[in-house]
Amino acid sequence: MPIENWEKPIEIISGKRESVVVTGPFDAVICLSDGWPEMRSASFIAARTACRAALAGRATAEEARRCFLAAVEEAKLTQH
């Protein structure tokens, strides 16, 4: 099963001041696993779970995107 990307990618500025473009659930899992500032928050756990579920075909990519955006907001990461 091919990995589905989001219709609209999300660009965020990480704590390291690096710009990261997240194009879908696969990129999101990598981003969430690479020094995410709030790894114990409910939104982080929901985003990680939703992205993994999307990769396994148990959720849609857009559901994962909504959860990822909630985690971005809670972590106070800048979006572009």
C-alpha positions in Angstrom: 0.0 0.0 0.0 1.5 3.3 -1.0 2.1 6.0 1.6 -0.4 8.8 1.1 0.9 12.4 1.4 -1.2 15.4 2.6 -2.9 17.7 0.1 -1.2 20.6 1.8 2.3 20.1 3.4 3.0 21.7 6.7 6.2 23.8 7.2 7.3 24.4 10.7 10.2 26.0 12.4 11.8 23.6 14.9 13.4 24.6 18.2 16.7 24.6 16.4 15.4 27.3 14.1 15.4 24.9 11.2 12.6 24.9 8.7 11.0 21.5 8.2 8.5 20.6 5.5 6.2 17.8 6.6 4.4 16.3 3.6 2.6 13.4 5.2 2.4 10.8 8.0 5.8 9.3 7.3 7.5 12.7 7.5 5.4 13.5 10.6 6.5 10.4 12.4 10.2 11.3 11.8 9.6 14.9 12.9 7.8 13.7 16.1 10.6 11.3 16.9 13.4 13.8 16.3 13.6 15.9 19.5 10.0 17.0 19.7 9.7 19.5 22.6 6.6 18.0 24.2 6.9 14.2 24.0 4.6 13.5 26.9 1.7 15.6 25.9 -1.7 14.1 24.9 -1.5 15.8 21.5 1.9 14.4 20.8 0.8 10.9 21.6 -2.4 11.3 19.5 -0.4 12.6 16.6 2.1 9.8 16.7 -0.6 7.2 17.0 -2.6 8.7 14.2 0.4 9.0 11.9 1.4 5.4 12.6 -2.2 4.3 12.0 -2.3 6.2 8.6 0.9 4.4 7.6 -0.6 1.1 8.5 -3.9 1.9 6.6 -6.0 2.1 9.7 -6.6 5.9 9.5 -6.6 8.5 6.7 -3.7 10.8 6.0 -5.9 13.8 6.7 -6.9 12.5 10.1 -3.2 12.2 10.9 -2.6 15.8 9.6 -5.3 17.2 12.0 -3.6 15.4 14.9 -0.2 16.6 13.8 -1.3 20.2 13.6 -2.7 19.9 17.1 0.7 18.7 18.4 2.4 21.5 16.5 0.1 24.1 18.2 0.5 22.7 21.6 4.3 22.6 21.2 4.2 26.2 20.1 6.1 25.6 17.0 5.8 28.2 14.3 3.9 27.2 11.1 4.4 28.7 7.7 
